[in-house]
Structures are given as structure tokens and as C-alpha cells.
Amino acid sequence: MSENINLQPQAIYAGLQAKQTEVIRSGVDTHEVFKNWLEQSSSQITELATNRQEIETAGAEMIDEFDIEPGLFDVAGRSLIFSAIANRWSKSADEPKERIFAEDALTLLAHDYSTKLNDIFEYAQGEGLNRSDEHRLAVYDKYTDQQMTGELKGAINNGLLHEVKAKLGITPENEDAYEVRVLSIGDFIATYGMSAPPVPDYNPFIKKSGAVVNQREFDDALLLQDMVHEWAKGLEIRQEAFAQELGQSALAPAWMTQMKGRTFLCMLAPTVEKILHPEVTTNSKYYTEQDTLRDLAYLQHEYVHTQGGINLGRGIDFGISIEELRAEEFSGNKHGYQDIKNFARDFGIVTGKDLVTYMDGKAKGGADINVYTELAQDIGLDRMLETVMVRPAPYDRDQSNLLNVMVADYIGGYDGIIMRLISDKDHAGKGQEIEERIDAAAKRYIEKVNPDFLPTYFSMREGYGNVLMTKQLEKRVQELTAEATLR
């Protein structure tokens, strides 16, 4: 990939987008809009040029079959994903499962631009509650802690997020607008480390350190313990009510959401209090400096989500894995998403380019169209589509509809993509390069990781669903260790 590919797509697609918007507003039909997209963008991606006729024909079939409106193409990222789906569609006439996958992907992409696809999407959503933005915002207003919200805003204005802003290259001129909300709810994770003073041992006949603990002191300590317990329990009850009123089944420690065209960074009040007033954790023997950094990283991670984004339209169907990788990378990698982090490394072993490097040299770590373009050029349209559609385990567990389930099953998770990437490399005669990178990675493990911990590490890796490459790495480590023993 040439160096300027990181910079060119943004400028080229910006110009194309202006033309697309003008064409759409002029009333030209969807076929012409898509054709115009292919004509202008083929210079950026080899496969778009090579398969131009097949992709255009398949795209026309999709547009006709589902009455897709031209507005789908007013965003460059959507246009490229549509082209990748059309590429799959063009090869699926005799492969029913592949055609179903293409239809599912298209429905997730284009349901807002097709009545037919929207009907399918609504069916796939099931009978879950679909709250309006007005309702959701009213619920957020109801549970907002105004005082803590004001304190957090003040701390951010005074440099609390300076480090992550510097990493992202954020300035007052390029910072995306967002609003802070601290919610008066919480669970055991949020209140972790917030404890009452320990209850002293009480015996009126035994002196402790030269003083007698009297009944009053003992009773007061017990009362304070009960008050803290009831406070934490009350936050949990409020959190359950908050989730129920929103129609949600699960809540994260912090999150970014959008309502009525506004972006919100949401935090739980106990977590914010620990960040801004660390003295509230002094009674806890188990709350460490690492816990403090992890709580701050919740805020940093979600702030990254408010600034740009590699997920298409800041949604959860396209690019969400790479977006979570981006948020973790810029917030210090202190949380979960180990499955996507492992995949990013496995991807690098197979292709020679770790997924994290797709963010290098790009403002805010990259925009969807920049990263998708680079992926398509490096690994092809098919693998790009799979890479942006595979989702981290928490999303497939807690935020799935029927379409997501079917797509996940067909792709086969991160390992399914790794398997097909390896096959692509083998067919291109580059299998030996993969073996060399496996060998290099295994040597790094031997040099830098405690050998007693390695079996546990590999077991954890497999537990996250990254089995295929883990087994190859573990085997190579064992071979190299045995060779060293024989010398």
C-alpha cells in the first residue's frame, strides 16, 4: 500500500460525495448514482476496477429487487460496503448460503432506504422495545446527576482528558461536539472500592491500643456500614429501573449514545466520583492505583467513540470491532475486547499488517471510508466485508437481532476470517510468509513471557474464540523450546 493511500481517499471521496449529493438532489435514479460511485472510486481499489461490470450488474439487481433509494449513496462508507455486497452477490447465483449472507448484509446496510428491506429488518428485530429518541432522552434527563455532570465537565475542561486528546490529535477546531451525562445509577463494578470504615472489634473488657472501643463507636460504625450498603443497593435498583425504562437488557460501565442528532458520553455517578474524588476509596484495602487508572480509562475509551469513528454511522453492524480496537488503543488498552485484540494480531501474522496499523497516520485514528478502502485494497472486497461485519463477543451476546445471528454464524467469527485469509495467501503462493511470521511471533513469546504462564495465556486466548492461530503459535513455541533443549 503506498503511503498516500492513507491520505488520498478522504480528499477523493469528499469530492465524490459532493457530486453524489448533487446527483441525488437532481432526481437521477439510484442506478445512475451507483454507477457514478463506481466510476469515481474504482481508481482507489483495484478489485472495483477489475470486477467493475459484475459489481455494477449485481448492484443493479439489488437496487431493482429491493427498490433501494438513492439516499443510500450519500455516505461514502455505505457506498463502498454496498459495492462489496454487490461483489458477493455477483458470485452467489449457485450458492444459496452465500446469497442469504449477501441479503442479510444488505438488509443491515440499507433498511432505511428500502421499504422492502425495512420490513425484513423489523421482523429480524423481533418484539423488542423500540424507544423513540424523545422517550430515551426523557429517561436520561430523569436519571441525570446534575452536580456530578457539572463536576465532570469542569474536570474535562481543566485537562482530565488531555492525554487521550493528544493521542487522537484533538484540537478545539476539530473536536466533534458531544455532551456529558453522569447518571445516578450504578452496579457492583461502579461502586467497587467505595467502602465504609471497617467496624472495630468491640469488647468492653479488652483494651485496644490503650483505648476502649465503646458501644456508641461500635454502633455508629455498624450504622455507617448499613448506610453504605443501602446506598449501593439503591443505585443498583435505579440502574435496573433505568434499563427497563429504556427497554435494554444490559448496560456497560460507560457508553456513548446518540439521540436527536446529539452525541452523549455517559458515565455512572460512582465511577465519576472515584475519578474526581479519590479519597472516597481510602477505606478500601483492595482498590489500587491500577483500579483508578481503569476507571479513568472507561471515560477515555468512551471519549474516543465521540470523536470520529471507524464504525459506519457510529452503528454496531459495520466496523464495530475495529472501532472498539481504536477506542482501546487510544485509551491505553485497560479493558476487555480481548477477542478483537487477538484477532488484530492474528490478522497481522497472516497479512503482515496488524489491524492497529490501519489507524496510523490518520486523523483521530481514521474514518470508516479510509480504513475500509485500505482494507479492500490489501485483502480484497470479500475479506474487507467480513472484517467489518464480524463483531466483538459482547455485541453478539447482548445486542443482536436475527440478521446479526445469521451473519455471525456464516462468517464463523474471527477464526473463520483468519482461515479464509490463510487460504487466500496460500492460493497466492505466500503461505511461507505466514509460517515465517508465526515463527517470529513464537520466538517473541519465548523471549518475553514467563514459560510457566504461557499455557495459561494460550488457554485464555482460545477461551476468547481465537483458536486457530493460538494452536499454531502454541505448537511452534513447543517445537522451538524442544529444539533449544536438545542443543
SEMIKE-959062 format. One record per residue (C-alpha): x, y, z; residue number from 1; residue in one letter. Coordinates in Angstrom, 2 decimals, padded with zeros to 5 digits. Layout:
% SEMIKE-959062
u,v,w,i,aa
X,Y,Z,NUM,A
...
//
This chain:
% SEMIKE-959062
u,v,w,i,aa
000.00,000.00,000.00,1,M
001.52,003.32,-000.99,2,S
001.91,005.96,001.68,3,E
-000.52,008.37,000.08,4,N
-003.39,005.85,000.10,5,I
-003.93,006.92,003.73,6,N
-004.47,010.50,002.62,7,L
-005.98,010.27,-000.85,8,Q
-009.32,008.54,-000.13,9,P
-010.51,011.28,002.20,10,Q
-009.94,014.03,-000.36,11,A
-011.16,011.99,-003.33,12,I
-014.27,010.72,-001.55,13,Y
-015.04,014.22,-000.24,14,A
-015.15,015.48,-003.81,15,G
-017.15,012.48,-004.93,16,L
-019.59,012.96,-002.06,17,Q
-020.36,016.49,-003.17,18,A
-021.06,015.19,-006.68,19,K
-023.19,012.35,-005.27,20,Q
-025.28,014.74,-003.20,21,T
-025.81,016.98,-006.22,22,E
-026.82,014.00,-008.36,23,V
-029.20,012.67,-005.72,24,I
-030.87,016.04,-005.29,25,R
-031.27,016.38,-009.05,26,S
-033.57,013.37,-009.09,27,G
-031.37,010.97,-011.05,28,V
-032.34,007.37,-010.29,29,D
-030.43,005.03,-007.98,30,T
-028.76,003.13,-010.82,31,H
-027.07,006.29,-012.07,32,E
-025.94,007.24,-008.58,33,V
-024.35,003.83,-008.02,34,F
-022.78,003.84,-011.47,35,K
-021.33,007.26,-010.74,36,N
-019.89,005.97,-007.47,37,W
-018.15,003.06,-009.21,38,L
-016.77,005.28,-011.94,39,E
-015.24,007.71,-009.47,40,Q
-013.99,005.23,-006.84,41,S
-012.55,002.43,-008.96,42,S
-009.21,004.21,-009.09,43,S
-008.86,003.70,-005.34,44,Q
-009.48,-000.06,-005.19,45,I
-008.08,-002.47,-007.77,46,T
-010.86,-005.01,-007.39,47,E
-013.56,-002.40,-008.05,48,L
-011.89,-001.71,-011.38,49,A
-011.24,-005.38,-012.22,50,T
-014.78,-006.55,-011.39,51,N
-016.48,-003.33,-012.41,52,R
-019.04,-004.84,-014.78,53,Q
-020.03,-007.72,-012.48,54,E
-020.38,-005.41,-009.47,55,I
-022.43,-002.88,-011.43,56,E
-024.76,-005.58,-012.75,57,T
-025.22,-007.16,-009.31,58,A
-025.78,-003.75,-007.73,59,G
-028.48,-003.00,-010.30,60,A
-030.19,-006.31,-009.47,61,E
-030.16,-005.47,-005.77,62,M
-031.46,-001.95,-006.39,63,I
-034.33,-003.26,-008.55,64,D
-035.26,-006.21,-006.32,65,E
-035.49,-004.12,-003.16,66,F
-036.41,-000.67,-004.55,67,D
-033.38,000.93,-002.95,68,I
-033.46,004.73,-002.75,69,E
-030.53,006.87,-003.98,70,P
-030.00,008.33,-000.49,71,G
-028.12,005.14,000.42,72,L
-025.19,006.51,-001.55,73,F
-024.93,009.89,000.15,74,D
-022.26,008.47,002.50,75,V
-019.01,007.13,001.04,76,A
-018.65,004.31,003.59,77,G
-022.13,002.96,002.79,78,R
-021.39,003.15,-000.92,79,S
-018.24,001.07,-000.55,80,L
-019.96,-001.52,001.65,81,I
-022.78,-001.76,-000.90,82,F
-020.18,-002.38,-003.61,83,S
-018.59,-005.14,-001.52,84,A
-022.01,-006.76,-001.01,85,I
-022.66,-006.48,-004.76,86,A
-019.35,-008.25,-005.37,87,N
-020.52,-011.15,-003.19,88,R
-023.96,-011.09,-004.81,89,W
-022.40,-011.38,-008.29,90,S
-020.84,-014.75,-007.35,91,K
-023.73,-016.22,-005.37,92,S
-026.26,-017.37,-008.01,93,A
-025.45,-021.04,-007.41,94,D
-024.60,-020.72,-003.72,95,E
-027.78,-020.29,-001.62,96,P
-025.95,-019.68,001.68,97,K
-023.75,-017.04,000.10,98,E
-026.80,-015.31,-001.38,99,R
-028.52,-015.31,002.02,100,I
-025.43,-013.76,003.59,101,F
-025.42,-011.03,000.93,102,A
-029.13,-010.37,001.52,103,E
-028.64,-010.20,005.29,104,D
-025.71,-007.80,004.90,105,A
-027.71,-005.65,002.50,106,L
-030.67,-005.52,004.89,107,T
-028.45,-004.34,007.74,108,L
-026.90,-001.72,005.48,109,L
-029.86,-000.40,003.52,110,A
-033.05,-000.94,005.54,111,H
-033.52,002.81,005.99,112,D
-033.51,003.23,002.20,113,Y
-035.85,000.45,001.17,114,S
-039.36,-000.32,002.38,115,T
-038.93,-003.98,001.48,116,K
-035.67,-004.30,003.39,117,L
-037.10,-002.36,006.32,118,N
-039.91,-004.92,006.62,119,D
-037.30,-007.69,006.80,120,I
-035.26,-005.70,009.31,121,F
-038.26,-005.07,011.57,122,E
-039.10,-008.78,011.53,123,Y
-035.50,-009.64,012.42,124,A
-035.61,-007.21,015.32,125,Q
-038.38,-009.26,016.92,126,G
-040.69,-007.85,019.55,127,E
-038.07,-005.93,021.49,128,G
-038.98,-002.45,022.66,129,L
-038.11,000.29,020.20,130,N
-037.98,003.52,022.17,131,R
-038.14,006.88,020.40,132,S
-035.35,009.41,020.87,133,D
-037.80,011.64,022.72,134,E
-038.59,008.88,025.19,135,H
-034.95,007.91,025.66,136,R
-033.83,011.50,026.24,137,L
-036.57,011.94,028.85,138,A
-035.30,008.84,030.68,139,V
-031.72,010.14,030.59,140,Y
-032.90,013.50,031.91,141,D
-034.74,011.78,034.76,142,K
-031.63,009.89,035.94,143,Y
-029.02,012.58,035.33,144,T
-026.97,013.68,038.34,145,D
-026.65,017.38,037.57,146,Q
-023.99,018.09,040.19,147,Q
-021.65,015.29,039.14,148,M
-022.27,016.10,035.47,149,T
-021.14,019.66,036.12,150,G
-018.09,018.48,038.05,151,E
-017.05,016.10,035.28,152,L
-017.49,018.76,032.61,153,K
-015.31,021.09,034.65,154,G
-012.61,018.45,035.09,155,A
-012.58,017.73,031.36,156,I
-012.31,021.45,030.59,157,N
-009.38,021.59,033.02,158,N
-007.45,018.83,031.23,159,G
-008.76,015.50,032.55,160,L
-008.76,014.09,029.00,161,L
-005.62,015.88,027.85,162,H
-003.65,012.65,027.33,163,E
-006.19,010.90,025.12,164,V
-006.92,014.11,023.20,165,K
-003.21,014.45,022.46,166,A
-003.05,010.87,021.17,167,K
-006.05,011.49,018.90,168,L
-004.75,014.83,017.68,169,G
-007.81,016.64,019.03,170,I
-007.83,020.44,018.91,171,T
-010.59,022.95,019.68,172,P
-011.04,023.29,015.92,173,E
-011.51,019.58,015.09,174,N
-013.17,018.25,018.23,175,E
-016.60,016.74,017.50,176,D
-019.44,018.07,019.62,177,A
-020.59,015.85,022.47,178,Y
-022.45,016.16,025.77,179,E
-021.54,014.65,029.12,180,V
-024.14,012.84,031.22,181,R
-023.40,011.42,034.68,182,V
-026.22,009.12,035.73,183,L
-027.25,008.48,039.32,184,S
-027.21,004.72,038.86,185,I
-024.60,002.03,039.45,186,G
-023.76,-001.62,039.97,187,D
-021.10,-003.51,041.90,188,F
-018.49,-002.58,039.28,189,I
-019.26,001.13,039.62,190,A
-019.19,001.08,043.44,191,T
-016.14,-001.19,043.66,192,Y
-013.67,000.37,046.10,193,G
-016.23,002.61,047.85,194,M
-016.39,001.19,051.35,195,S
-017.28,002.41,054.83,196,A
-014.58,002.33,057.52,197,P
-014.15,-001.14,059.00,198,P
-016.19,-001.96,062.11,199,V
-013.86,-002.14,065.11,200,P
-013.77,-005.16,067.36,201,D
-015.91,-004.48,070.40,202,Y
-015.34,-005.89,073.86,203,N
-015.91,-003.56,076.82,204,P
-013.45,-005.53,078.92,205,F
-010.48,-005.58,076.49,206,I
-008.37,-002.53,075.71,207,K
-007.13,-001.94,072.17,208,K
-004.04,000.26,071.73,209,S
-004.57,001.78,075.13,210,G
-008.23,002.73,074.45,211,A
-011.57,001.05,074.98,212,V
-013.90,000.92,071.96,213,V
-017.21,001.93,073.44,214,N
-020.69,000.78,072.46,215,Q
-021.50,004.11,070.77,216,R
-018.49,003.95,068.45,217,E
-019.30,000.35,067.59,218,F
-022.95,001.12,066.85,219,D
-022.06,004.16,064.72,220,D
-019.63,002.08,062.65,221,A
-022.27,-000.60,062.08,222,L
-024.82,002.05,061.08,223,L
-022.41,003.57,058.57,224,L
-021.76,000.13,057.09,225,Q
-025.51,-000.37,056.67,226,D
-025.93,003.09,055.11,227,M
-023.22,002.44,052.51,228,V
-024.76,-000.93,051.72,229,H
-028.22,000.59,051.28,230,E
-026.78,003.40,049.14,231,W
-025.13,000.89,046.79,232,A
-028.29,-001.24,046.71,233,K
-030.34,001.85,045.85,234,G
-028.06,002.63,042.91,235,L
-028.49,-000.92,041.61,236,E
-032.28,-000.65,041.88,237,I
-032.18,002.65,039.98,238,R
-029.96,001.09,037.33,239,Q
-032.42,-001.75,036.81,240,E
-035.26,000.77,036.51,241,A
-033.24,002.91,034.08,242,F
-032.54,-000.09,031.84,243,A
-036.17,-001.20,031.98,244,Q
-037.46,002.23,031.03,245,E
-035.08,002.26,028.06,246,L
-036.06,-001.27,027.05,247,G
-032.48,-002.54,027.44,248,Q
-031.28,-005.79,028.98,249,S
-027.70,-004.76,029.78,250,A
-025.64,-001.67,030.50,251,L
-021.91,-001.09,030.23,252,A
-019.83,000.76,032.86,253,P
-019.80,003.72,030.44,254,A
-021.07,004.27,026.93,255,W
-021.59,006.65,024.03,256,M
-025.05,007.06,022.57,257,T
-026.83,009.34,020.13,258,Q
-030.27,010.90,020.48,259,M
-031.95,013.51,018.31,260,K
-028.73,014.15,016.40,261,G
-026.73,014.73,019.59,262,R
-023.84,012.64,020.89,263,T
-023.71,011.76,024.59,264,F
-020.84,010.41,026.69,265,L
-022.46,008.62,029.62,266,C
-020.84,007.61,032.91,267,M
-022.15,006.18,036.17,268,L
-022.01,008.51,039.16,269,A
-019.95,006.26,041.49,270,P
-017.26,005.78,038.85,271,T
-017.05,009.52,038.25,272,V
-016.86,010.19,041.99,273,E
-013.90,007.81,042.29,274,K
-012.14,009.61,039.44,275,I
-012.76,013.13,040.73,276,L
-012.63,012.41,044.47,277,H
-010.18,009.53,045.01,278,P
-010.45,009.99,048.79,279,E
-013.75,008.06,048.69,280,V
-011.72,004.87,048.15,281,T
-009.38,005.29,051.14,282,T
-011.34,002.82,053.26,283,N
-010.84,000.05,050.71,284,S
-007.76,-002.10,051.05,285,K
-008.29,-003.75,047.67,286,Y
-008.82,-000.67,045.44,287,Y
-005.42,000.01,043.88,288,T
-003.82,002.59,041.62,289,E
-004.47,000.25,038.69,290,Q
-008.18,000.36,039.55,291,D
-008.03,004.16,039.45,292,T
-006.42,004.09,036.01,293,L
-009.00,001.56,034.79,294,R
-011.91,003.75,035.94,295,D
-010.36,006.72,034.12,296,L
-009.91,004.53,031.04,297,A
-013.68,003.96,030.92,298,Y
-014.05,007.70,030.39,299,L
-011.16,007.87,027.91,300,Q
-012.49,004.89,025.91,301,H
-015.94,006.41,025.52,302,E
-014.49,009.81,024.68,303,Y
-012.70,008.19,021.73,304,V
-016.08,006.94,020.50,305,H
-017.39,010.52,020.47,306,T
-014.57,011.61,018.16,307,Q
-014.89,010.32,014.62,308,G
-015.23,006.55,014.36,309,G
-014.45,003.58,012.16,310,I
-017.90,002.07,012.68,311,N
-020.24,003.06,009.86,312,L
-022.61,005.78,011.05,313,G
-021.46,005.07,014.62,314,R
-023.60,001.95,014.46,315,G
-022.96,-001.61,015.59,316,I
-023.33,-003.58,012.35,317,D
-020.35,-002.43,010.27,318,F
-016.89,-001.69,011.63,319,G
-017.71,-002.03,015.33,320,I
-014.84,-004.45,016.04,321,S
-012.25,-002.09,014.57,322,I
-013.91,000.83,016.33,323,E
-013.58,-000.91,019.71,324,E
-009.97,-001.66,018.82,325,L
-009.49,002.05,018.11,326,R
-011.08,003.10,021.41,327,A
-008.94,000.64,023.35,328,E
-005.77,001.65,021.55,329,E
-006.20,005.35,022.36,330,F
-007.38,004.76,025.96,331,S
-004.47,002.54,027.00,332,G
-005.86,-000.99,026.44,333,N
-007.09,-001.34,030.00,334,K
-010.41,-003.07,029.35,335,H
-011.75,-006.10,027.57,336,G
-012.33,-006.82,023.89,337,Y
-009.53,-009.37,024.02,338,Q
-011.13,-011.22,021.10,339,D
-010.68,-008.29,018.71,340,I
-007.20,-007.51,020.10,341,K
-006.14,-011.11,019.49,342,N
-007.72,-011.01,016.03,343,F
-005.80,-007.81,015.23,344,A
-002.53,-009.63,015.98,345,R
-003.57,-012.81,014.16,346,D
-004.57,-010.67,011.18,347,F
-001.07,-009.20,011.22,348,G
000.56,-012.64,011.30,349,I
-001.43,-013.72,008.24,350,V
-001.29,-010.50,006.21,351,T
001.87,-008.88,007.54,352,G
-000.08,-005.86,008.78,353,K
-001.63,-005.70,012.26,354,D
-005.13,-004.17,012.21,355,L
-003.98,-001.43,014.59,356,V
-001.64,-000.09,011.90,357,T
-004.65,000.84,009.76,358,Y
-005.13,003.73,012.21,359,M
-001.58,005.05,011.85,360,D
-001.17,008.48,010.30,361,G
-004.91,009.14,010.17,362,K
-006.71,011.96,011.97,363,A
-008.44,010.59,015.08,364,K
-007.26,007.10,014.11,365,G
-009.14,007.10,010.83,366,G
-012.63,007.37,009.36,367,A
-014.65,004.43,008.08,368,D
-014.08,005.12,004.38,369,I
-010.31,005.50,004.80,370,N
-009.91,002.25,006.70,371,V
-012.38,000.27,004.56,372,Y
-010.64,001.46,001.38,373,T
-007.23,000.42,002.67,374,E
-008.55,-002.95,003.83,375,L
-010.24,-003.60,000.48,376,A
-007.02,-002.80,-001.36,377,Q
-004.93,-005.01,000.95,378,D
-007.16,-008.08,001.43,379,I
-009.90,-007.73,-001.20,380,G
-013.56,-006.74,-001.04,381,L
-014.77,-010.10,000.32,382,D
-012.44,-010.18,003.32,383,R
-012.92,-006.47,003.94,384,M
-016.67,-007.01,004.20,385,L
-016.21,-009.90,006.63,386,E
-013.68,-007.96,008.71,387,T
-016.03,-005.00,009.15,388,V
-019.06,-007.21,009.86,389,M
-017.58,-009.52,012.50,390,V
-018.45,-008.20,015.96,391,R
-016.96,-008.46,019.47,392,P
-018.50,-011.06,021.77,393,A
-020.42,-008.53,023.95,394,P
-022.30,-007.25,020.92,395,Y
-023.20,-010.71,019.64,396,D
-024.28,-011.64,023.16,397,R
-026.26,-008.55,024.15,398,D
-027.10,-006.56,021.01,399,Q
-028.11,-008.99,018.29,400,S
-031.11,-009.40,016.07,401,N
-031.79,-012.39,013.82,402,L
-029.74,-010.88,010.98,403,L
-026.71,-010.41,013.22,404,N
-027.00,-014.00,014.42,405,V
-027.16,-015.37,010.87,406,M
-024.24,-013.23,009.70,407,V
-022.11,-014.25,012.68,408,A
-022.85,-017.91,012.06,409,D
-021.94,-017.66,008.38,410,Y
-018.72,-015.71,008.90,411,I
-017.63,-018.09,011.65,412,G
-016.22,-015.42,013.94,413,G
-012.66,-014.15,013.88,414,Y
-011.30,-017.64,013.24,415,D
-013.46,-018.01,010.15,416,G
-011.89,-014.88,008.67,417,I
-008.38,-015.96,009.65,418,I
-008.92,-019.34,007.99,419,M
-010.03,-017.73,004.72,420,R
-007.21,-015.16,004.82,421,L
-004.72,-018.02,005.17,422,I
-006.37,-019.79,002.22,423,S
-006.14,-016.59,000.15,424,D
-002.43,-016.29,000.92,425,K
-001.81,-019.96,000.10,426,D
-003.52,-019.55,-003.27,427,H
-001.33,-016.51,-003.91,428,A
001.77,-018.57,-003.12,429,G
002.51,-016.66,000.09,430,K
001.96,-019.41,002.65,431,G
005.65,-019.49,003.59,432,Q
005.47,-015.83,004.66,433,E
002.82,-016.75,007.22,434,I
005.00,-019.55,008.60,435,E
007.88,-017.10,008.99,436,E
005.70,-014.66,010.91,437,R
004.37,-017.45,013.14,438,I
007.96,-018.41,013.83,439,D
008.89,-014.81,014.71,440,A
005.85,-014.43,017.00,441,A
006.64,-017.70,018.79,442,A
010.22,-016.54,019.40,443,K
008.93,-013.31,020.94,444,R
006.71,-015.30,023.32,445,Y
009.67,-017.43,024.39,446,I
011.85,-014.37,024.95,447,E
009.36,-012.12,026.73,448,K
006.77,-014.29,028.52,449,V
007.27,-016.40,031.62,450,N
007.20,-020.00,030.31,451,P
005.10,-021.10,033.29,452,D
002.43,-018.59,032.26,453,F
002.36,-019.43,028.56,454,L
-000.04,-022.41,028.82,455,P
-002.49,-020.25,030.77,456,T
-002.12,-017.43,028.25,457,Y
-002.81,-019.71,025.30,458,F
-005.78,-021.22,027.12,459,S
-007.22,-017.75,027.77,460,M
-006.66,-016.85,024.12,461,R
-008.65,-019.87,022.98,462,E
-011.34,-019.00,025.51,463,G
-011.86,-015.70,023.72,464,Y
-012.55,-017.63,020.49,465,G
-009.15,-017.08,018.83,466,N
-008.37,-020.77,018.47,467,V
-006.85,-021.30,015.03,468,L
-003.76,-019.10,015.30,469,M
-003.36,-019.85,019.02,470,T
-002.90,-023.54,018.31,471,K
-000.30,-022.80,015.63,472,Q
001.58,-020.42,017.92,473,L
001.50,-022.84,020.83,474,E
002.75,-025.69,018.63,475,K
005.60,-023.56,017.31,476,R
006.60,-022.45,020.83,477,V
006.75,-026.10,021.89,478,Q
008.87,-027.00,018.84,479,E
011.32,-024.16,019.38,480,L
011.58,-024.92,023.09,481,T
012.30,-028.60,022.36,482,A
014.94,-027.62,019.79,483,E
016.65,-025.35,022.31,484,A
016.67,-028.14,024.90,485,T
018.40,-030.53,022.50,486,L
021.21,-028.10,021.69,487,R
//
